[in-house]
Amino acid sequence: MSSAITSGGPTPVATEAVLKKPRPAVVRLLVLANIAASLWYFSWLLEPARVGNPLLYGLLLLAEAFNVVQAVGFWWTLYHDRRATVAQASSLPHYAAVDVYVPRYDEPVDVVEPVIAAAVKLRGADVTVYLLDDGDDAAMAAMAGRHGARYLTREQHTGAKAGNINAALARTDGDYVLVLDCDHVPHPEFLRRTLGHFADQKVAFVQTPQYYANADRNPIAAASWAQQALFFGCIGRGKNALGSMFCCGTNVVFRRTALDDIGGFPEQSVTEDFELSVVMQERGWATAYVPEVLVQGLGPLDMASYVSQQLRWARGCLSAVGRVARASLPVQVKAQYLLSSLYFLTGWTVLIYMALPVVRILTGEQPVAAATADTFLLHFLPYFLLAVITVAVGGGGSYTFAAFCLASASFWIHIVASLQVLFRRRGSFVVTPKSGAGQWQPGAVWPGLVMCAVLVGSSLWGLVQTRDAAMLNNVAFAVVHVCVLGTGLSCALRPAWLERRASRDLPVGEARWQSADGQPVEDRPESLRELIPAP
């Protein structure tokens, strides 16, 4: 997060401060340096003399090959990072009718009400707000009525969120459909900043970023936001330039005729938004992305919520790999979709990297032969450090060490998700909880704890056996892994601290929004570049 965000009163932070764009010249220089460092490392690693234990060497090559493909994909996307042009709603040929859908399952009134209250005040179109309540809660019906929103339920609660939206599509008739998760508060100018893109008759939907307004109050939400900021910053802008930005499920406005054309949301996927995007682009529809913070939501507040969210995303995207591979899409669009969906295999490479020093300590077998630690680091470190620096620069400083540690400690989520997909274990759509448990949650991170125990135990055993240079080098690698895992797992093991951070008052509704100079939002309708998410 930007250093301008403090734990005190609301401090203005512009969109540019949370979704920074790196300088193109710096990006080009880093891409060239990464290519050179990759050639330097792999030309050394692929020498026949480097083959140690063939199995371990093969696993190492497999992990490195996967990561370099993902890295090249990131450089490619980053190289196309462009500042998107703003299309005003006035460029539409007529005053649009927009149906705003707020799907709800079991979230409480105090979470949903700010969204409804803000949605009915959206400007720039003829807006009708619908609370789509799969919880059939009388309190929700009363709340919607108080704000002038309409309340919809359905008899058969099938298809989860996708089924809920499809049921509403059959009962409404607006020109456009805005979908908001029930904890995501829109800015009054949202429609004016997005609808103009529909002047292009090929555009099916316009996606905007997800921003976590509680990121400065909760470490897990902060790390989650840092991961999101990387995607919704340079990656999202690059995908948009390459015509391959996909729907992310919330903060997105659709052309109704595009939804009708594909028969609505797919109900068989736990990431219906991703598969929806594939189907739309396969049928010739285009997508658009507006990289401005126009909606503020709530990030996961505890580790169990984060695990639930990430497992659903991983399982859904991996299950769509076959669908993407078969899709009739332009090569660059298909490649971008595959890069995003296959990212969720990264956990396997993390497992391999952690396992290699353990195997070396316990058995003496190693993947790389005829190499000292100095020689290995001479070739590997430039490759690794430049990759890390490129991510940091590409994310404009938003991608933090805590975000990296949380992703690494969650390696097992990718493994579980890929095994579920491989063995066709059908998963269910699980709503990410909107309130933290405030409890000790070792059960949410037990695979990471087991891996930490294995790394520490093997290191201690190895040091008892010998303290030669090879053993010390591998113990050092194990300790690095333990530090990264421990940082990522710590939030699940410090409930009192997490609860204190999460309990600070969170601005709700329009109170989340301020302008950079302190003037009321209503007085600055055309200066949304200065309108900011207030912490």
C-alpha positions as CSV (number, residue, x, y, z in Angstrom):
1,M,0.0,0.0,0.0
2,S,1.0,3.6,-0.5
3,S,2.8,5.2,2.5
4,A,0.1,7.9,2.3
5,I,-2.3,5.5,3.9
6,T,-2.1,5.8,7.6
7,S,-3.9,4.2,10.5
8,G,-5.3,7.5,11.7
9,G,-8.0,9.6,10.1
10,P,-9.0,9.2,6.4
11,T,-6.1,10.2,4.3
12,P,-6.7,10.8,0.5
13,V,-4.9,8.3,-1.8
14,A,-5.4,8.8,-5.5
15,T,-5.9,5.9,-7.9
16,E,-2.4,6.6,-9.3
17,A,-1.1,6.0,-5.8
18,V,-2.6,2.5,-5.5
19,L,-2.4,1.4,-9.2
20,K,0.8,3.1,-10.2
21,K,2.1,2.8,-13.8
22,P,5.9,2.2,-14.2
23,R,7.9,4.3,-16.7
24,P,8.0,2.6,-20.1
25,A,11.7,3.1,-20.5
26,V,12.4,1.4,-17.2
27,V,10.1,-1.5,-18.2
28,R,11.9,-2.0,-21.5
29,L,15.3,-2.0,-19.8
30,L,14.2,-4.5,-17.2
31,V,12.7,-6.8,-19.8
32,L,16.0,-6.8,-21.7
33,A,17.9,-7.4,-18.5
34,N,15.6,-10.3,-17.5
35,I,16.1,-11.9,-20.9
36,A,19.9,-11.7,-20.6
37,A,19.9,-13.0,-17.0
38,S,17.6,-15.9,-18.1
39,L,19.9,-16.9,-20.9
40,W,22.9,-16.6,-18.5
41,Y,21.3,-18.9,-15.9
42,F,19.7,-21.5,-18.3
43,S,22.8,-21.8,-20.5
44,W,24.7,-22.8,-17.4
45,L,21.9,-25.0,-15.9
46,L,21.4,-27.0,-19.1
47,E,25.0,-28.0,-19.5
48,P,25.2,-31.9,-19.4
49,A,27.7,-31.7,-16.6
50,R,25.1,-30.1,-14.4
51,V,23.0,-33.2,-14.1
52,G,23.1,-34.6,-10.6
53,N,20.4,-37.0,-9.5
54,P,18.4,-37.3,-12.8
55,L,15.0,-37.3,-11.1
56,L,15.7,-34.3,-8.9
57,Y,17.3,-32.5,-11.9
58,G,14.2,-33.2,-14.0
59,L,12.0,-31.8,-11.3
60,L,14.1,-28.7,-11.0
61,L,14.0,-28.2,-14.8
62,L,10.2,-28.7,-14.8
63,A,9.8,-26.1,-12.1
64,E,12.2,-23.6,-13.7
65,A,10.6,-24.1,-17.1
66,F,7.1,-23.4,-15.7
67,N,8.3,-20.3,-13.9
68,V,10.2,-18.9,-16.9
69,V,7.1,-19.3,-19.1
70,Q,5.1,-17.4,-16.5
71,A,7.9,-14.8,-16.2
72,V,8.0,-14.3,-20.0
73,G,4.2,-14.0,-20.0
74,F,4.5,-11.3,-17.3
75,W,7.2,-9.4,-19.2
76,W,5.1,-9.6,-22.4
77,T,2.0,-8.2,-20.5
78,L,4.1,-5.6,-18.7
79,Y,5.6,-4.4,-22.0
80,H,2.1,-3.7,-23.3
81,D,1.1,-1.8,-20.1
82,R,-0.8,1.2,-21.4
83,R,-2.7,4.0,-19.8
84,A,-6.3,3.4,-20.9
85,T,-8.3,6.2,-22.3
86,V,-11.4,7.4,-20.5
87,A,-14.6,7.0,-22.4
88,Q,-17.4,9.3,-21.0
89,A,-20.9,8.0,-20.8
90,S,-22.0,11.0,-22.9
91,S,-20.5,9.2,-26.0
92,L,-23.4,6.7,-25.9
93,P,-26.1,7.4,-28.5
94,H,-28.9,7.4,-25.9
95,Y,-29.5,7.7,-22.1
96,A,-28.9,4.2,-20.9
97,A,-31.1,2.1,-18.6
98,V,-28.9,0.2,-16.2
99,D,-29.9,-2.7,-13.9
100,V,-27.6,-2.9,-10.9
101,Y,-27.4,-6.5,-9.4
102,V,-26.2,-7.0,-5.9
103,P,-26.3,-10.8,-5.3
104,R,-26.4,-11.8,-1.6
105,Y,-26.3,-15.2,0.1
106,D,-25.8,-14.9,3.9
107,E,-24.0,-11.6,4.5
108,P,-25.4,-9.3,7.2
109,V,-27.4,-6.1,6.7
110,D,-24.5,-3.9,7.9
111,V,-22.3,-5.2,5.1
112,V,-24.9,-5.1,2.3
113,E,-26.7,-1.8,3.2
114,P,-23.8,0.6,2.2
115,V,-23.7,-1.0,-1.2
116,I,-27.4,-0.6,-1.8
117,A,-27.4,3.0,-0.4
118,A,-24.5,3.9,-2.8
119,A,-25.9,2.0,-5.8
120,V,-29.2,3.9,-5.9
121,K,-27.2,7.2,-6.1
122,L,-25.3,6.2,-9.2
123,R,-25.3,9.0,-11.8
124,G,-25.2,9.0,-15.6
125,A,-28.0,6.5,-16.4
126,D,-31.5,5.5,-15.6
127,V,-30.6,3.2,-12.7
128,T,-32.7,0.4,-11.1
129,V,-31.1,-1.4,-8.2
130,Y,-31.9,-5.1,-7.4
131,L,-30.9,-6.9,-4.3
132,L,-30.8,-10.5,-5.4
133,D,-31.3,-12.3,-2.1
134,D,-30.6,-16.1,-2.0
135,G,-30.9,-15.9,1.7
136,D,-34.7,-15.0,1.6
137,D,-34.2,-12.6,4.6
138,A,-37.1,-10.3,5.5
139,A,-34.6,-7.9,7.0
140,M,-32.9,-7.6,3.6
141,A,-36.2,-6.9,1.9
142,A,-37.0,-4.2,4.4
143,M,-33.6,-2.6,4.0
144,A,-33.9,-2.6,0.2
145,G,-37.3,-1.0,0.5
146,R,-35.9,1.8,2.7
147,H,-33.4,2.8,-0.1
148,G,-35.8,2.4,-3.0
149,A,-34.1,-0.7,-4.3
150,R,-36.1,-3.7,-5.6
151,Y,-35.9,-7.1,-3.8
152,L,-35.7,-10.3,-5.8
153,T,-35.7,-13.9,-4.6
154,R,-36.1,-17.2,-6.4
155,E,-37.7,-20.6,-5.6
156,Q,-34.8,-22.8,-6.7
157,H,-31.4,-21.7,-5.4
158,T,-29.4,-23.5,-8.0
159,G,-26.2,-22.4,-9.8
160,A,-25.0,-20.3,-6.8
161,K,-24.1,-16.7,-7.8
162,A,-24.4,-17.4,-11.5
163,G,-27.8,-18.9,-11.1
164,N,-28.9,-16.0,-9.0
165,I,-27.9,-13.5,-11.7
166,N,-29.5,-15.6,-14.5
167,A,-32.8,-15.6,-12.6
168,A,-32.6,-11.8,-12.4
169,L,-31.8,-11.5,-16.1
170,A,-35.1,-13.2,-16.9
171,R,-37.0,-10.7,-14.8
172,T,-35.4,-7.4,-15.8
173,D,-34.8,-5.6,-19.0
174,G,-32.2,-2.8,-18.7
175,D,-29.8,-2.0,-21.6
176,Y,-26.9,-2.8,-19.3
177,V,-26.2,-4.8,-16.2
178,L,-23.8,-3.7,-13.4
179,V,-22.8,-6.5,-11.0
180,L,-21.6,-5.6,-7.6
181,D,-20.6,-8.0,-4.8
182,C,-22.6,-7.2,-1.7
183,D,-19.6,-5.7,0.1
184,H,-18.4,-3.5,-2.8
185,V,-19.5,0.2,-2.6
186,P,-19.6,2.0,-5.9
187,H,-18.6,5.6,-6.5
188,P,-21.5,7.9,-7.8
189,E,-19.5,8.4,-11.0
190,F,-19.0,4.8,-11.8
191,L,-21.4,4.7,-14.7
192,R,-20.1,7.9,-16.2
193,R,-16.6,6.4,-16.2
194,T,-17.5,3.1,-17.8
195,L,-20.6,3.3,-20.0
196,G,-18.9,5.3,-22.8
197,H,-16.9,2.2,-23.8
198,F,-20.1,0.7,-25.0
199,A,-20.2,3.2,-27.9
200,D,-18.1,0.4,-29.5
201,Q,-20.8,-2.1,-30.4
202,K,-18.4,-5.0,-30.0
203,V,-17.7,-4.4,-26.3
204,A,-19.5,-7.0,-24.1
205,F,-18.4,-5.7,-20.7
206,V,-16.3,-3.1,-18.9
207,Q,-14.3,-4.3,-15.9
208,T,-12.9,-2.1,-13.2
209,P,-10.5,-2.9,-10.3
210,Q,-11.3,-4.5,-7.0
211,Y,-10.0,-2.4,-4.1
212,Y,-10.0,-3.5,-0.5
213,A,-10.9,-0.5,1.7
214,N,-9.9,-2.4,4.9
215,A,-6.3,-3.0,3.6
216,D,-4.8,-0.7,6.1
217,R,-6.6,-2.3,9.0
218,N,-6.0,-6.0,8.5
219,P,-2.7,-7.6,7.5
220,I,-4.4,-10.4,5.4
221,A,-6.6,-7.9,3.6
222,A,-3.5,-5.8,3.0
223,A,-1.5,-8.7,1.5
224,S,-4.5,-9.7,-0.5
225,W,-4.8,-6.2,-1.8
226,A,-1.1,-6.1,-2.8
227,Q,-1.7,-9.2,-4.9
228,Q,-4.8,-7.7,-6.4
229,A,-3.1,-4.4,-7.1
230,L,-0.4,-6.2,-9.2
231,F,-3.2,-7.8,-11.3
232,F,-5.5,-4.7,-11.6
233,G,-2.5,-2.5,-12.2
234,C,0.1,-3.4,-14.8
235,I,-1.3,-6.8,-15.6
236,G,-4.8,-5.6,-16.2
237,R,-3.7,-2.6,-18.3
238,G,-1.4,-4.9,-20.3
239,K,-4.2,-7.5,-20.9
240,N,-6.5,-4.7,-21.9
241,A,-4.0,-3.5,-24.6
242,L,-3.8,-7.1,-25.8
243,G,-7.6,-7.4,-26.0
244,S,-7.7,-10.1,-23.3
245,M,-9.0,-8.6,-20.1
246,F,-11.5,-11.0,-18.5
247,C,-14.4,-10.5,-16.2
248,C,-13.6,-10.7,-12.5
249,G,-17.1,-11.2,-11.2
250,T,-17.7,-7.8,-9.5
251,N,-17.4,-4.1,-10.4
252,V,-18.2,-5.0,-14.0
253,V,-21.0,-3.7,-16.3
254,F,-22.3,-5.8,-19.1
255,R,-24.1,-5.2,-22.3
256,R,-27.4,-7.1,-21.9
257,T,-27.4,-8.2,-25.5
258,A,-24.0,-9.8,-25.0
259,L,-25.3,-11.8,-22.0
260,D,-28.4,-12.8,-24.0
261,D,-26.1,-13.9,-26.9
262,I,-24.3,-16.5,-24.8
263,G,-27.3,-17.6,-22.7
264,G,-26.3,-15.8,-19.4
265,F,-23.7,-16.9,-16.9
266,P,-22.4,-20.4,-16.9
267,E,-23.6,-22.2,-13.8
268,Q,-21.3,-25.2,-13.8
269,S,-18.1,-23.4,-12.9
270,V,-17.1,-22.0,-9.5
271,T,-15.4,-19.1,-11.4
272,E,-18.3,-18.4,-13.7
273,D,-16.8,-15.0,-14.5
274,F,-13.6,-16.4,-16.1
275,E,-15.5,-19.0,-18.2
276,L,-18.1,-16.3,-19.2
277,S,-15.2,-14.2,-20.6
278,V,-13.9,-17.1,-22.7
279,V,-17.3,-17.8,-24.2
280,M,-17.9,-14.1,-25.0
281,Q,-14.6,-13.6,-26.7
282,E,-15.0,-16.8,-28.6
283,R,-18.2,-15.5,-30.0
284,G,-16.5,-12.3,-31.2
285,W,-17.2,-9.9,-28.4
286,A,-14.5,-7.5,-27.1
287,T,-13.8,-6.5,-23.6
288,A,-12.7,-3.3,-21.9
289,Y,-10.9,-2.3,-18.7
290,V,-11.0,1.0,-16.9
291,P,-8.0,1.0,-14.4
292,E,-9.5,3.4,-12.0
293,V,-10.6,2.7,-8.4
294,L,-14.4,3.2,-8.7
295,V,-15.6,0.6,-6.2
296,Q,-14.4,-0.2,-2.7
297,G,-14.9,-3.6,-1.2
298,L,-13.7,-5.7,1.8
299,G,-10.8,-8.1,1.6
300,P,-10.6,-11.4,3.5
301,L,-10.2,-10.7,7.2
302,D,-8.6,-14.0,8.3
303,M,-6.7,-16.9,7.0
304,A,-9.7,-19.2,6.6
305,S,-11.5,-16.5,4.5
306,Y,-8.3,-16.1,2.3
307,V,-7.9,-19.9,1.8
308,S,-11.6,-20.2,0.9
309,Q,-11.3,-17.4,-1.7
310,Q,-8.0,-18.6,-3.2
311,L,-9.1,-22.3,-3.4
312,R,-12.3,-21.3,-5.3
313,W,-10.3,-19.1,-7.7
314,A,-7.6,-21.8,-8.2
315,R,-10.1,-24.6,-8.8
316,G,-12.2,-22.6,-11.2
317,C,-9.4,-21.3,-13.3
318,L,-7.6,-24.6,-13.5
319,S,-10.8,-26.4,-14.5
320,A,-11.1,-23.9,-17.4
321,V,-7.7,-24.7,-18.9
322,G,-9.2,-27.3,-21.2
323,R,-12.0,-25.0,-22.2
324,V,-9.5,-22.2,-23.0
325,A,-7.2,-24.6,-25.0
326,R,-10.1,-25.7,-27.2
327,A,-11.6,-22.2,-27.6
328,S,-11.5,-20.5,-31.0
329,L,-9.6,-17.4,-29.9
330,P,-6.9,-15.2,-31.3
331,V,-3.5,-16.6,-30.4
332,Q,-2.5,-13.7,-28.1
333,V,-5.9,-13.8,-26.3
334,K,-5.7,-17.5,-25.8
335,A,-2.1,-17.2,-24.5
336,Q,-3.2,-14.5,-22.0
337,Y,-6.1,-16.7,-20.7
338,L,-3.8,-19.7,-20.3
339,L,-1.2,-17.7,-18.5
340,S,-3.8,-16.5,-16.0
341,S,-5.4,-20.0,-15.5
342,L,-2.1,-21.9,-15.3
343,Y,-0.7,-19.5,-12.7
344,F,-2.5,-21.6,-10.2
345,L,0.0,-24.4,-10.7
346,T,2.7,-22.3,-9.1
347,G,2.3,-24.0,-5.8
348,W,3.8,-27.2,-7.3
349,T,7.0,-25.3,-8.1
350,V,7.2,-23.9,-4.6
351,L,6.9,-27.4,-3.2
352,I,9.7,-28.6,-5.4
353,Y,12.0,-25.7,-4.3
354,M,11.3,-26.4,-0.7
355,A,11.7,-30.2,-1.0
356,L,15.1,-30.1,-2.8
357,P,17.2,-28.9,0.3
358,V,15.4,-31.4,2.5
359,V,16.2,-34.3,0.1
360,R,19.9,-33.1,0.0
361,I,20.1,-32.9,3.8
362,L,18.5,-36.3,4.4
363,T,20.0,-38.3,1.5
364,G,22.9,-36.4,0.1
365,E,21.2,-36.5,-3.4
366,Q,21.0,-33.2,-5.3
367,P,19.7,-32.0,-8.6
368,V,22.8,-30.0,-9.8
369,A,26.2,-31.5,-10.0
370,A,29.7,-30.1,-10.6
371,A,28.8,-26.8,-9.0
372,T,29.8,-25.0,-5.9
373,A,27.4,-22.8,-4.0
374,D,29.3,-19.7,-5.3
375,T,29.0,-20.8,-8.9
376,F,25.3,-21.6,-8.5
377,L,24.5,-18.2,-6.9
378,L,26.6,-16.4,-9.5
379,H,24.2,-17.7,-12.2
380,F,21.0,-17.9,-10.3
381,L,20.9,-14.7,-8.3
382,P,20.8,-12.3,-11.2
383,Y,18.0,-14.2,-12.7
384,F,16.0,-14.4,-9.5
385,L,16.7,-10.9,-8.3
386,L,15.8,-9.3,-11.6
387,A,12.6,-11.2,-11.7
388,V,11.6,-9.9,-8.2
389,I,12.7,-6.4,-9.1
390,T,10.6,-6.5,-12.2
391,V,7.5,-7.5,-10.3
392,A,8.1,-4.8,-7.8
393,V,8.6,-2.1,-10.5
394,G,5.7,-3.4,-12.5
395,G,3.4,-3.2,-9.5
396,G,4.5,0.4,-8.8
397,G,5.7,-0.7,-5.4
398,S,2.3,-2.1,-4.4
399,Y,3.4,-5.8,-4.4
400,T,4.8,-6.2,-0.9
401,F,7.0,-8.8,0.8
402,A,4.0,-9.8,2.9
403,A,2.0,-10.5,-0.3
404,F,4.8,-12.7,-1.6
405,C,5.0,-14.6,1.7
406,L,1.3,-15.1,1.9
407,A,1.3,-16.5,-1.7
408,S,4.2,-18.8,-0.9
409,A,2.7,-20.1,2.3
410,S,-0.5,-20.8,0.3
411,F,1.4,-23.1,-2.1
412,W,-0.7,-26.1,-0.9
413,I,-3.9,-24.4,-2.1
414,H,-2.8,-24.7,-5.7
415,I,-1.8,-28.4,-5.2
416,V,-5.2,-29.2,-3.7
417,A,-7.1,-27.4,-6.4
418,S,-5.2,-29.1,-9.2
419,L,-5.7,-32.5,-7.7
420,Q,-9.4,-31.8,-7.4
421,V,-9.6,-30.8,-11.0
422,L,-7.4,-33.8,-12.1
423,F,-9.6,-36.3,-10.3
424,R,-12.8,-34.5,-11.2
425,R,-13.8,-33.7,-7.6
426,R,-16.7,-31.3,-8.0
427,G,-16.3,-28.2,-5.8
428,S,-19.0,-26.0,-4.6
429,F,-19.3,-22.2,-4.7
430,V,-18.3,-20.9,-1.3
431,V,-18.9,-17.2,-0.4
432,T,-15.8,-15.6,1.0
433,P,-16.7,-14.6,4.6
434,K,-17.0,-10.9,5.2
435,S,-16.1,-10.9,8.9
436,G,-13.0,-12.4,10.5
437,A,-13.2,-15.2,13.0
438,G,-10.7,-13.6,15.4
439,Q,-9.6,-17.1,16.4
440,W,-6.5,-19.1,16.3
441,Q,-6.6,-20.9,12.9
442,P,-3.8,-23.4,12.6
443,G,-6.3,-25.7,10.7
444,A,-6.4,-23.2,7.9
445,V,-2.6,-23.4,7.4
446,W,-1.7,-26.8,8.6
447,P,0.1,-27.9,5.3
448,G,2.3,-24.9,5.6
449,L,3.0,-25.7,9.3
450,V,3.9,-29.3,8.4
451,M,6.3,-28.0,5.7
452,C,7.9,-25.7,8.2
453,A,8.3,-28.6,10.7
454,V,9.9,-30.7,7.9
455,L,12.3,-28.0,7.0
456,V,13.3,-27.2,10.6
457,G,13.6,-30.9,11.6
458,S,15.7,-31.9,8.6
459,S,18.0,-28.9,9.1
460,L,18.6,-29.7,12.8
461,W,19.2,-33.4,11.9
462,G,21.7,-32.4,9.2
463,L,23.6,-30.0,11.4
464,V,24.0,-32.8,13.9
465,Q,25.5,-35.1,11.2
466,T,27.9,-32.6,9.7
467,R,28.7,-28.9,9.3
468,D,30.5,-29.0,6.0
469,A,29.9,-26.3,3.3
470,A,27.4,-28.3,1.4
471,M,25.3,-29.0,4.5
472,L,25.4,-25.4,5.6
473,N,24.4,-24.1,2.2
474,N,21.3,-26.4,2.1
475,V,20.4,-25.5,5.7
476,A,20.6,-21.9,4.7
477,F,18.1,-22.5,1.8
478,A,15.8,-24.3,4.2
479,V,15.9,-21.4,6.7
480,V,15.0,-19.0,3.9
481,H,12.0,-21.1,3.1
482,V,11.0,-21.2,6.8
483,C,11.2,-17.4,7.1
484,V,9.0,-16.9,4.1
485,L,6.5,-19.5,5.2
486,G,6.5,-18.3,8.8
487,T,5.8,-14.8,7.7
488,G,2.9,-15.9,5.5
489,L,1.4,-18.2,8.2
490,S,1.8,-15.8,11.1
491,C,-1.6,-14.1,10.7
492,A,-3.4,-17.4,11.4
493,L,-1.4,-17.8,14.6
494,R,-1.9,-14.3,16.1
495,P,-5.6,-13.9,16.5
496,A,-5.5,-11.2,19.2
497,W,-3.3,-9.0,17.1
498,L,-5.3,-9.6,14.0
499,E,-8.6,-8.9,15.8
500,R,-7.2,-5.6,17.2
501,R,-6.2,-4.5,13.7
502,A,-9.5,-5.5,12.2
503,S,-11.6,-3.9,14.8
504,R,-10.8,-0.3,13.9
505,D,-13.8,1.6,12.5
506,L,-14.2,1.2,8.7
507,P,-15.8,4.0,6.7
508,V,-18.9,2.7,5.1
509,G,-21.0,3.8,2.1
510,E,-20.1,7.2,0.6
511,A,-18.0,7.9,3.7
512,R,-15.4,5.7,2.0
513,W,-15.0,8.3,-0.7
514,Q,-13.3,11.7,-0.5
515,S,-11.6,14.0,-3.0
516,A,-8.0,14.8,-2.9
517,D,-8.5,18.4,-1.9
518,G,-11.2,17.6,0.7
519,Q,-14.1,19.0,-1.3
520,P,-17.3,17.0,-1.4
521,V,-17.5,14.4,-4.2
522,E,-20.7,16.0,-5.5
523,D,-18.8,19.2,-6.2
524,R,-16.2,17.5,-8.3
525,P,-18.1,15.3,-10.8
526,E,-15.5,15.4,-13.6
527,S,-12.3,15.0,-11.6
528,L,-12.4,11.3,-10.8
529,R,-8.6,11.1,-11.3
530,E,-8.4,12.8,-7.9
531,L,-11.2,10.9,-6.3
532,I,-9.7,8.3,-4.0
533,P,-10.4,5.4,-1.8
534,A,-10.3,6.7,1.7
535,P,-8.9,4.3,4.3
